[in-house]
Amino acid sequence: MKIYPAIDLYGGKVVRLHRGERERATVYSDDPAAVVRAFAEAGAERIHVVDLDGAFSGRRAHGDVVERMLAAATGSGAVVQVGGGVRDRAALDAVLAAGAGLAVLGTAAVKDPDFAAEACAAHPGRIIIAVDARDGIVAVEGWVESAGISALDLAGRAAGWGAAGLLYTDVTRDGTQSGPDLARTAALARAVRIPVMASGGVSSLDDIRDLARAGVPAVVVGRALYEGNFTLPEAITAATDSASQPAP
């Protein structure tokens, strides 16, 4: 299982929200590019970047910041995937042209499925569909609006479009360090033929081990790394050592 550290941008700073609530933001750095370099040096194969202001407003808000982050990753071997406010062709083209290895579509995948399908076809292997769910139902517009579609249904659509993977987040757990939604994530990974990345709630190396044993291909980790619960190398080792072991 792969470990992808997360960098969420809000007001130009690296933050983590609690369950996606803007009023409960914890700031960890005012130098996002330095955080990219630190994660790359610690062994990250891929770094997950989200423009939170863009996710809430529907329009990319950190173009210059993201460009500096992508420049910081150049030559490091780390691939950067970028989401948040990527809702039309112009935004998608800008993200990929700036050097992102992959782009993440969330709200657009629900509200403009034709665009999402076209993006997957035009950029094979480079489009991730974010499946952000609350009690199994997809949430959009920065997680504040219910889409009225199940996570499993959206995942099936994404697989049909040829998406490179799914990012499954239980929004009630994100930033809480309360443990991942192991059952739903593992079930989703078994149900679709494209890779699933878990996100939300990881707090310990045991959470990493449980996801790996359950056959989840990758996990995005944020607050637990910033709070020092474990290091990125420790998480990578735990995932690698546990992936071949049976699920608990």
BAFI-3210 file (N, C-alpha, C; in Angstrom, 3 decimals, decimal comma, padded with zeros to 6 digits):
// residues 248
n [1|2|3|4|5|6|7|8|9|10|11|12|13|14|15|16|17|18|19|20|21|22|23|24|25|26|27|28|29|30|31|32|33|34|35|36|37|38|39|40|41|42|43|44|45|46|47|48|49|50|51|52|53|54|55|56|57|58|59|60|61|62|63|64|65|66|67|68|69|70|71|72|73|74|75|76|77|78|79|80|81|82|83|84|85|86|87|88|89|90|91|92|93|94|95|96|97|98|99|100|101|102|103|104|105|106|107|108|109|110|111|112|113|114|115|116|117|118|119|120|121|122|123|124|125|126|127|128|129|130|131|132|133|134|135|136|137|138|139|140|141|142|143|144|145|146|147|148|149|150|151|152|153|154|155|156|157|158|159|160|161|162|163|164|165|166|167|168|169|170|171|172|173|174|175|176|177|178|179|180|181|182|183|184|185|186|187|188|189|190|191|192|193|194|195|196|197|198|199|200|201|202|203|204|205|206|207|208|209|210|211|212|213|214|215|216|217|218|219|220|221|222|223|224|225|226|227|228|229|230|231|232|233|234|235|236|237|238|239|240|241|242|243|244|245|246|247|248]
n.u [000,833|000,446|001,601|000,374|001,147|-000,783|-001,455|-003,198|-004,497|-005,277|-006,130|-003,549|-001,904|-000,671|-002,932|-005,085|-008,379|-011,185|-013,327|-013,890|-014,644|-014,397|-014,074|-012,701|-009,949|-006,577|-003,454|-000,440|001,805|003,275|004,538|004,054|005,558|007,920|006,968|006,247|008,829|009,923|008,307|008,870|011,607|011,422|010,562|008,166|006,188|004,060|002,246|-000,530|-002,427|-004,645|-006,628|-008,304|-009,753|-010,490|-012,089|-014,262|-015,205|-015,498|-013,799|-010,411|-008,023|-005,429|-003,428|-000,775|000,574|000,354|001,829|004,421|004,728|004,667|006,962|008,808|008,717|009,847|012,136|012,456|011,332|008,869|005,449|002,857|-000,503|-003,344|-006,156|-009,362|-011,493|-011,255|-013,064|-013,696|-012,655|-010,632|-009,543|-008,630|-006,749|-004,923|-003,921|-002,661|-000,846|000,809|002,340|001,350|001,072|-001,234|-004,749|-007,437|-010,838|-013,801|-016,491|-017,137|-017,308|-019,751|-021,613|-021,067|-020,868|-020,302|-018,119|-016,255|-016,042|-015,013|-012,594|-011,240|-010,951|-009,414|-007,089|-005,627|-004,901|-004,381|-006,376|-008,058|-010,892|-012,680|-014,348|-016,244|-017,806|-020,632|-021,929|-022,112|-023,217|-022,587|-020,903|-020,686|-019,336|-017,268|-017,915|-020,280|-022,764|-025,215|-025,065|-026,900|-026,337|-024,987|-021,819|-020,831|-022,191|-021,161|-018,495|-018,661|-019,417|-017,117|-015,204|-016,192|-015,735|-013,049|-011,269|-008,196|-008,074|-009,657|-010,417|-011,346|-013,100|-014,227|-016,113|-016,919|-014,944|-012,621|-009,688|-010,097|-008,745|-009,887|-009,814|-009,910|-012,580|-012,796|-014,309|-016,134|-014,306|-012,672|-014,645|-015,388|-012,993|-012,931|-015,091|-014,743|-012,799|-010,635|-007,867|-008,214|-007,918|-007,679|-008,968|-009,074|-009,351|-007,170|-004,976|-002,962|-000,209|-001,299|-003,758|-002,861|-001,734|-004,024|-005,553|-003,812|-003,726|-006,331|-006,355|-006,454|-005,303|-003,909|-003,331|-004,234|-002,688|-002,880|-003,303|-002,263|000,411|001,301|000,896|002,742|002,263|003,306|006,058|006,557|008,343|008,032|005,337|005,348|006,932|005,315|003,076|004,163|005,158|002,817|001,097|001,079|-000,009|-002,762|-006,109|-007,383]
n.v [-001,191|002,249|005,373|008,557|011,742|014,571|017,916|020,605|023,638|026,811|030,058|030,571|029,144|026,108|023,887|021,961|020,886|020,299|017,819|019,106|021,703|025,096|026,974|025,609|025,339|024,320|025,733|024,768|025,470|028,271|028,078|026,428|025,272|024,486|022,463|020,585|019,933|018,789|016,508|015,131|014,635|012,912|010,617|010,441|009,161|010,182|013,211|014,707|017,427|019,970|022,655|024,349|026,747|026,996|024,718|025,403|027,732|027,121|027,920|027,921|029,021|029,219|029,374|030,435|029,674|026,880|026,418|027,075|025,055|022,789|023,264|022,950|020,244|019,255|017,118|015,620|013,166|012,760|012,618|014,951|015,340|017,298|018,998|020,673|023,066|022,471|022,513|022,878|022,798|024,716|025,157|022,590|022,192|024,174|023,279|020,844|021,758|023,261|021,398|019,369|015,947|014,487|015,250|016,083|015,509|016,518|017,818|018,467|015,984|015,066|017,119|017,815|015,488|014,833|016,429|015,339|012,708|013,227|014,397|012,250|010,624|012,230|012,571|010,068|008,026|010,159|011,396|011,674|010,691|012,184|010,799|011,869|011,290|011,183|009,172|007,286|008,677|010,877|013,989|017,378|020,543|021,535|019,829|020,620|020,204|017,820|015,334|013,480|010,974|007,726|006,712|004,371|004,276|006,557|005,814|003,627|004,925|006,462|004,481|003,518|005,708|005,545|006,515|007,220|006,514|006,383|008,650|008,110|009,589|009,731|012,130|012,757|011,889|013,088|014,753|014,243|012,229|009,871|007,323|005,404|004,829|001,830|-000,453|000,468|001,562|-000,626|-002,253|-000,704|-000,718|-003,361|-003,459|-001,998|-001,684|-000,042|001,651|002,478|005,158|005,652|008,031|010,215|010,341|008,753|007,904|006,492|004,122|001,614|002,004|002,395|-000,118|-001,746|-000,878|-001,604|-004,400|-004,936|-004,696|-002,238|-000,029|002,453|005,259|008,472|010,718|013,115|015,092|013,389|013,092|015,753|016,295|014,688|012,039|009,862|009,296|009,959|008,036|005,955|005,329|004,420|002,130|000,599|000,176|-001,255|-003,560|-004,715|-005,214|-007,767|-009,345|-011,111|-009,754|-008,289]
n.w [000,000|-000,758|000,610|000,724|001,454|002,581|001,554|002,399|001,266|002,455|002,415|001,557|003,229|004,787|005,989|008,203|008,227|010,407|009,845|007,468|008,139|007,885|009,916|011,774|011,369|011,464|011,392|009,887|008,451|006,762|004,416|001,815|-000,299|000,923|002,541|000,636|-000,335|001,984|002,375|000,011|000,332|002,458|001,348|-000,105|-002,697|-004,016|-003,690|-002,230|-003,034|-002,099|-003,011|-000,910|-000,728|-003,368|-003,608|-002,003|-003,214|-005,868|-007,825|-008,840|-006,493|-005,687|-007,639|-008,177|-005,848|-005,972|-008,301|-007,404|-005,549|-007,177|-008,653|-006,624|-006,278|-008,534|-010,048|-007,781|-007,773|-006,711|-007,429|-007,953|-007,118|-007,805|-006,553|-006,073|-006,859|-009,529|-012,094|-014,736|-018,207|-018,647|-016,090|-015,508|-017,587|-016,865|-014,398|-015,115|-017,028|-015,442|-014,231|-012,627|-011,861|-011,757|-011,802|-009,633|-009,612|-008,133|-007,176|-009,827|-011,028|-010,265|-010,857|-013,467|-015,296|-017,963|-018,623|-016,806|-017,769|-020,335|-019,598|-018,429|-020,664|-022,339|-020,904|-020,149|-017,351|-015,680|-014,268|-011,280|-009,485|-006,969|-004,316|-002,078|000,880|003,093|005,453|003,427|001,291|-001,357|-000,956|-002,000|-003,302|-001,560|000,441|001,651|000,603|-000,159|-002,653|-003,377|-004,388|-004,200|-002,809|-003,927|-006,389|-007,698|-007,801|-009,519|-011,895|-012,346|-012,802|-015,191|-016,812|-017,105|-015,218|-013,471|-010,858|-007,585|-004,992|-001,904|000,628|003,905|005,067|007,613|009,209|008,448|009,328|012,001|013,292|014,145|013,233|010,200|007,779|007,602|006,773|004,733|002,937|002,205|001,079|-001,122|-002,545|-003,293|-004,967|-007,317|-010,347|-010,466|-008,854|-005,369|-003,164|000,239|002,592|005,378|008,812|009,656|012,239|013,452|013,263|013,341|012,091|009,488|009,021|009,191|006,968|004,910|005,208|004,562|001,889|000,625|-001,814|-001,470|000,761|001,859|003,973|006,528|009,027|011,064|010,368|010,527|013,202|014,357|015,044|013,788|011,541|008,017|006,774|008,684|008,332|005,690|005,931|007,690|006,073|003,946|005,196|006,129|004,025|002,853|004,742|006,332|006,562|009,612]
ca.u [000,000|001,188|001,270|000,426|000,903|-001,713|-001,222|-004,400|-004,200|-006,378|-005,549|-002,118|-001,176|-000,923|-003,843|-005,981|-009,692|-011,852|-014,547|-014,123|-015,209|-013,403|-013,849|-011,900|-008,696|-005,310|-002,385|000,801|002,951|002,974|005,428|003,648|006,618|008,850|006,330|006,427|010,211|010,132|007,668|009,623|012,858|011,099|010,265|006,847|006,103|003,019|001,774|-001,908|-002,591|-006,016|-006,909|-009,570|-010,498|-011,076|-013,160|-015,430|-015,713|-015,736|-012,786|-009,063|-007,641|-004,023|-002,649|000,644|001,112|000,480|002,949|005,658|004,790|005,036|008,375|009,589|008,740|010,564|013,411|012,487|010,750|007,505|004,374|001,891|-001,868|-003,918|-007,601|-009,938|-011,875|-011,003|-014,434|-013,898|-011,479|-009,571|-008,895|-007,911|-005,574|-003,962|-003,293|-001,757|000,229|001,725|003,233|000,734|001,054|-002,629|-005,732|-008,525|-012,147|-014,759|-017,815|-017,356|-017,658|-021,177|-022,438|-020,776|-020,271|-019,767|-016,769|-015,406|-015,784|-014,124|-011,273|-010,610|-010,590|-008,376|-005,863|-005,626|-003,936|-004,049|-007,554|-008,567|-012,227|-012,849|-015,636|-016,339|-019,108|-021,110|-022,853|-022,244|-023,790|-021,576|-021,039|-019,971|-019,198|-016,507|-018,539|-021,397|-024,012|-025,408|-025,273|-027,996|-025,843|-024,161|-020,393|-020,635|-022,655|-020,187|-017,294|-018,929|-019,356|-015,718|-014,541|-016,643|-015,085|-011,620|-010,475|-006,963|-008,256|-010,657|-010,016|-012,533|-012,987|-015,355|-015,951|-017,164|-013,735|-011,456|-009,093|-010,504|-007,869|-010,760|-009,716|-010,520|-013,777|-012,153|-015,256|-016,617|-013,181|-012,303|-015,729|-015,293|-011,815|-013,282|-016,214|-014,372|-011,584|-009,577|-007,312|-008,896|-007,121|-008,448|-008,648|-009,924|-009,397|-005,979|-004,340|-001,902|000,365|-002,237|-004,718|-002,162|-001,618|-005,349|-005,909|-002,959|-004,179|-007,642|-006,171|-006,617|-004,040|-003,190|-004,007|-003,800|-002,541|-002,635|-003,088|-001,420|001,802|001,609|000,892|003,859|001,860|004,315|006,721|006,256|009,059|007,416|004,083|005,692|007,383|004,161|002,236|004,876|005,267|001,501|000,297|000,980|-000,585|-004,216|-006,906|-007,753]
ca.v [000,000|003,494|006,452|009,854|012,851|015,588|019,332|021,387|025,069|027,702|031,373|030,531|028,401|024,673|023,708|020,811|021,205|019,241|017,461|020,060|022,950|026,165|027,664|024,741|025,116|024,389|026,108|024,056|026,106|029,331|027,852|025,157|024,674|023,823|021,218|019,656|019,452|017,933|015,221|014,454|014,150|011,830|009,404|010,419|008,901|011,071|014,178|015,098|018,852|020,446|024,086|024,390|027,937|026,647|023,746|026,079|028,784|026,591|028,453|027,782|030,233|029,163|029,035|030,755|028,841|025,517|026,393|027,017|023,715|021,859|023,514|022,384|018,785|018,893|016,423|014,870|011,844|012,749|013,090|015,753|015,386|018,565|019,146|021,853|024,088|022,048|022,212|023,060|022,456|025,704|024,885|021,323|022,411|024,985|022,427|019,889|022,506|023,744|020,314|018,330|014,639|014,085|016,222|015,462|016,102|016,139|018,345|018,394|014,615|014,894|018,153|017,893|014,187|014,796|016,977|014,363|011,598|013,733|014,601|010,928|010,137|013,096|012,490|008,734|007,823|011,398|011,967|011,001|011,137|012,237|010,320|012,393|010,799|011,244|008,042|006,590|009,549|011,830|015,408|018,220|021,964|021,645|018,903|021,241|019,922|016,416|015,151|012,549|009,787|006,939|006,621|003,229|004,627|007,468|005,026|002,851|005,835|006,824|003,336|003,481|006,798|005,260|007,294|006,564|006,035|007,037|009,124|007,960|010,282|009,821|013,513|012,864|011,478|013,825|015,673|013,921|011,183|008,912|006,045|005,429|004,032|000,641|-001,350|001,035|001,733|-001,947|-002,712|000,053|-001,211|-004,657|-003,328|-001,347|-002,236|000,965|001,797|003,334|005,779|005,976|009,332|010,627|009,663|007,988|008,498|005,656|003,118|000,491|002,328|002,117|-001,578|-002,317|-000,589|-002,413|-005,791|-005,029|-004,648|-000,893|000,239|003,662|006,079|009,860|010,998|014,524|015,588|012,486|013,424|017,093|016,258|013,878|010,707|008,999|009,945|009,367|006,758|004,932|004,921|003,639|000,818|-000,120|-000,233|-002,263|-004,795|-005,262|-005,439|-009,185|-010,072|-011,213|-008,725|-008,684]
ca.w [000,000|-000,877|001,535|000,062|002,392|002,094|001,821|002,146|001,202|002,819|002,649|001,255|004,254|004,913|007,114|008,237|008,757|011,160|009,123|006,399|008,650|007,737|011,183|012,632|010,644|012,185|010,462|010,161|007,793|005,805|003,274|001,214|-001,116|001,839|002,984|-000,484|-000,337|003,146|002,124|-001,046|000,924|003,397|000,600|-000,734|-004,130|-004,513|-002,701|-002,530|-002,756|-002,277|-002,898|-000,187|-001,141|-004,655|-003,397|-001,444|-004,104|-007,205|-008,739|-008,304|-005,769|-005,292|-008,819|-008,021|-004,771|-006,486|-009,240|-006,617|-004,957|-008,242|-008,950|-005,523|-006,431|-009,765|-009,852|-006,520|-007,966|-006,179|-008,298|-007,208|-007,641|-007,364|-006,653|-005,440|-007,819|-010,914|-012,511|-016,173|-019,008|-018,457|-014,807|-015,646|-018,428|-016,126|-013,388|-015,751|-017,683|-014,403|-013,847|-011,807|-012,497|-011,827|-011,336|-008,882|-009,858|-007,108|-007,494|-011,273|-011,409|-009,984|-011,490|-014,904|-015,613|-019,329|-018,538|-016,112|-018,693|-021,382|-019,002|-018,280|-021,998|-022,910|-020,097|-019,535|-016,283|-014,983|-013,623|-010,088|-009,097|-005,519|-003,817|-000,711|001,300|004,476|005,602|002,155|000,265|-001,819|-000,613|-002,971|-002,973|-000,324|001,405|002,362|-000,099|-000,512|-004,087|-003,592|-005,087|-003,296|-003,130|-004,814|-007,731|-008,310|-008,087|-010,732|-013,039|-012,564|-013,431|-016,571|-017,546|-017,261|-014,265|-013,024|-009,499|-006,754|-003,675|-001,076|001,913|004,814|005,507|009,056|009,903|007,974|010,287|013,367|013,823|014,822|012,549|008,869|007,527|007,035|006,112|003,473|002,006|001,698|000,204|-002,365|-003,262|-003,880|-005,890|-008,572|-010,949|-010,467|-007,504|-004,408|-002,112|001,434|003,173|006,483|010,096|010,034|013,413|014,000|012,365|013,284|011,036|008,233|008,886|008,932|005,586|004,046|005,288|003,922|000,448|000,071|-002,521|-001,056|001,757|002,003|005,403|006,770|010,382|011,863|010,069|011,027|014,663|014,813|015,509|013,182|010,420|006,715|006,610|009,530|007,699|004,500|006,408|008,220|004,950|003,177|005,981|006,438|002,839|002,532|005,874|006,241|007,243|010,958]
c.u [000,875|000,685|001,448|000,148|000,050|-001,259|-002,479|-004,063|-005,437|-005,769|-004,044|-001,283|-001,542|-001,750|-004,426|-007,284|-010,216|-013,192|-014,910|-014,666|-014,148|-013,084|-013,017|-010,613|-007,505|-004,210|-001,089|002,019|002,453|003,888|005,110|004,739|007,622|008,279|006,427|007,831|010,467|009,516|008,424|010,921|012,626|010,653|008,909|006,961|005,088|002,562|000,411|-002,123|-004,039|-006,083|-008,281|-010,405|-011,185|-012,232|-014,422|-016,050|-016,083|-014,749|-011,419|-008,607|-006,159|-003,115|-001,160|001,293|001,334|001,641|004,283|005,830|005,215|006,499|009,260|009,707|009,538|011,919|013,483|012,030|009,333|006,539|003,376|000,530|-002,578|-005,426|-008,058|-010,243|-011,597|-012,342|-014,723|-012,582|-010,326|-008,819|-008,082|-006,639|-004,501|-003,210|-002,277|-000,579|001,250|002,655|002,647|000,732|-000,353|-003,504|-006,879|-009,812|-013,121|-016,162|-018,122|-017,784|-019,131|-022,020|-022,201|-020,112|-019,723|-018,345|-015,823|-015,046|-014,819|-012,709|-010,533|-010,146|-009,425|-007,043|-005,798|-004,523|-003,643|-005,223|-008,011|-009,957|-012,352|-014,266|-015,697|-017,735|-019,365|-022,189|-023,151|-022,818|-022,791|-021,925|-020,177|-019,910|-018,461|-017,150|-019,750|-022,750|-024,089|-025,711|-026,418|-027,615|-024,938|-022,710|-020,143|-021,076|-021,663|-018,909|-017,479|-018,883|-017,904|-014,949|-014,924|-016,024|-013,613|-010,742|-009,257|-007,098|-009,340|-010,007|-011,260|-012,299|-014,294|-015,253|-016,223|-015,933|-012,533|-010,977|-009,401|-009,556|-008,673|-010,722|-010,425|-011,792|-013,322|-013,133|-015,708|-015,490|-012,781|-013,367|-015,679|-014,116|-012,098|-014,298|-015,838|-013,018|-010,460|-009,102|-008,093|-007,892|-008,032|-008,031|-009,610|-009,811|-008,164|-005,257|-003,128|-001,349|-000,534|-003,324|-004,114|-002,107|-002,963|-005,785|-005,099|-003,421|-005,517|-007,558|-006,408|-005,292|-003,229|-004,008|-003,387|-003,804|-002,184|-002,288|-002,164|000,058|002,182|001,683|002,003|003,465|002,814|004,934|006,306|007,039|008,468|006,115|004,347|006,121|006,205|003,274|002,877|004,901|003,928|000,710|000,102|000,357|-002,103|-004,907|-007,298|-009,210]
c.v [001,251|004,527|007,783|010,960|013,936|016,982|020,082|022,870|025,880|029,057|031,405|029,735|026,919|024,461|022,295|021,288|020,022|018,989|018,485|021,399|024,040|026,873|026,829|024,338|025,258|024,670|025,405|024,688|027,241|029,239|026,496|024,483|023,943|022,509|020,163|019,069|018,478|016,548|014,441|013,865|012,984|010,561|009,340|010,134|009,833|011,958|014,695|016,545|019,258|021,956|024,204|025,612|027,680|025,675|024,419|027,063|028,271|027,078|028,353|029,111|030,304|028,816|029,264|029,882|027,419|025,413|026,320|025,641|022,680|022,030|022,897|020,874|018,334|018,258|015,581|013,433|011,742|013,323|013,855|015,675|016,565|018,570|020,404|022,932|023,742|021,584|022,478|022,797|023,429|025,444|023,604|021,514|023,197|024,150|021,485|020,605|023,008|022,649|019,265|017,012|014,132|015,222|015,472|016,230|015,595|016,573|018,218|017,006|014,332|015,858|018,299|016,590|014,087|015,336|015,976|013,204|012,024|013,927|013,275|010,390|010,928|012,954|011,131|008,602|009,043|012,041|011,074|011,562|011,052|011,804|010,699|012,072|010,988|010,173|007,378|007,406|010,648|013,255|016,221|019,654|022,163|020,869|019,483|020,892|018,439|016,302|014,196|011,327|009,029|006,929|005,489|003,549|005,556|006,718|004,198|003,708|006,168|005,700|003,236|004,565|006,487|006,096|006,500|006,011|006,818|007,491|009,099|008,581|010,186|011,188|013,683|012,495|012,340|014,829|015,358|012,955|010,140|007,525|006,101|004,594|002,756|-000,201|-000,802|001,181|000,404|-002,478|-002,008|-000,449|-002,560|-004,517|-002,748|-001,847|-001,204|001,183|002,799|003,853|006,099|007,346|009,620|009,744|008,911|008,683|007,730|004,717|001,886|000,740|002,030|000,607|-002,216|-002,079|-001,444|-003,869|-006,003|-004,927|-003,298|-000,469|001,426|004,405|007,463|010,192|012,466|014,839|014,700|012,735|014,769|017,133|015,380|012,529|009,643|009,775|009,283|008,080|005,639|004,419|004,048|002,228|-000,010|-000,647|-001,361|-003,606|-005,467|-005,689|-006,921|-010,010|-010,107|-010,105|-009,215|-009,132]
c.w [000,000|000,143|000,821|001,082|001,752|002,477|001,417|002,251|001,526|003,181|002,450|002,232|004,205|006,174|007,108|008,851|009,566|010,487|008,048|006,832|008,659|009,053|012,153|011,915|011,579|011,171|010,871|009,504|006,904|004,588|002,637|000,394|-000,243|002,348|001,886|-000,474|000,813|002,928|001,048|-000,496|001,876|002,678|-000,058|-002,228|-004,784|-003,365|-003,151|-002,085|-003,039|-002,051|-002,226|-000,552|-002,485|-004,528|-002,891|-002,426|-005,484|-008,235|-008,088|-007,694|-005,441|-006,473|-008,651|-006,943|-005,257|-007,473|-008,496|-005,961|-005,986|-008,633|-007,878|-005,634|-007,640|-009,455|-008,604|-006,678|-007,448|-007,210|-007,437|-007,894|-006,989|-007,579|-005,951|-006,456|-009,266|-011,490|-013,976|-016,894|-018,781|-017,161|-014,875|-016,460|-017,674|-015,098|-014,019|-016,426|-016,674|-013,902|-012,932|-012,563|-012,702|-011,333|-010,682|-009,153|-008,808|-007,479|-008,977|-011,714|-011,198|-010,814|-012,986|-015,337|-017,032|-019,358|-017,887|-017,027|-019,797|-020,847|-018,861|-019,626|-022,584|-022,190|-019,389|-018,484|-015,447|-014,258|-012,469|-009,784|-007,577|-005,155|-002,343|-000,192|002,786|004,612|004,264|001,025|-000,074|-001,411|-001,571|-002,465|-001,652|000,816|002,105|001,744|-000,442|-001,997|-004,387|-004,395|-004,133|-003,756|-004,113|-006,238|-008,431|-008,662|-009,354|-011,981|-013,377|-013,233|-014,904|-017,424|-017,832|-016,360|-013,812|-011,617|-008,799|-005,466|-002,810|000,297|002,673|005,477|007,001|009,861|009,556|009,011|011,730|014,058|014,610|014,208|011,207|008,816|006,815|006,232|004,761|002,459|001,389|000,745|-001,141|-003,201|-003,934|-005,008|-007,246|-009,057|-011,069|-009,038|-006,643|-003,387|-000,943|001,941|004,312|007,702|010,533|011,191|013,903|012,943|012,285|012,243|009,667|007,996|008,542|007,489|004,622|004,031|004,610|002,402|-000,190|-000,565|-002,007|-000,013|001,778|003,491|005,594|008,205|011,205|011,608|010,671|012,552|015,227|015,388|014,996|012,035|009,113|006,485|007,468|008,907|006,480|004,897|006,911|007,091|004,163|003,900|006,176|005,215|002,527|003,646|005,748|007,012|008,622|011,042]
res [m|k|i|y|p|a|i|d|l|y|g|g|k|v|v|r|l|h|r|g|e|r|e|r|a|t|v|y|s|d|d|p|a|a|v|v|r|a|f|a|e|a|g|a|e|r|i|h|v|v|d|l|d|g|a|f|s|g|r|r|a|h|g|d|v|v|e|r|m|l|a|a|a|t|g|s|g|a|v|v|q|v|g|g|g|v|r|d|r|a|a|l|d|a|v|l|a|a|g|a|g|l|a|v|l|g|t|a|a|v|k|d|p|d|f|a|a|e|a|c|a|a|h|p|g|r|i|i|i|a|v|d|a|r|d|g|i|v|a|v|e|g|w|v|e|s|a|g|i|s|a|l|d|l|a|g|r|a|a|g|w|g|a|a|g|l|l|y|t|d|v|t|r|d|g|t|q|s|g|p|d|l|a|r|t|a|a|l|a|r|a|v|r|i|p|v|m|a|s|g|g|v|s|s|l|d|d|i|r|d|l|a|r|a|g|v|p|a|v|v|v|g|r|a|l|y|e|g|n|f|t|l|p|e|a|i|t|a|a|t|d|s|a|s|q|p|a|p]
***
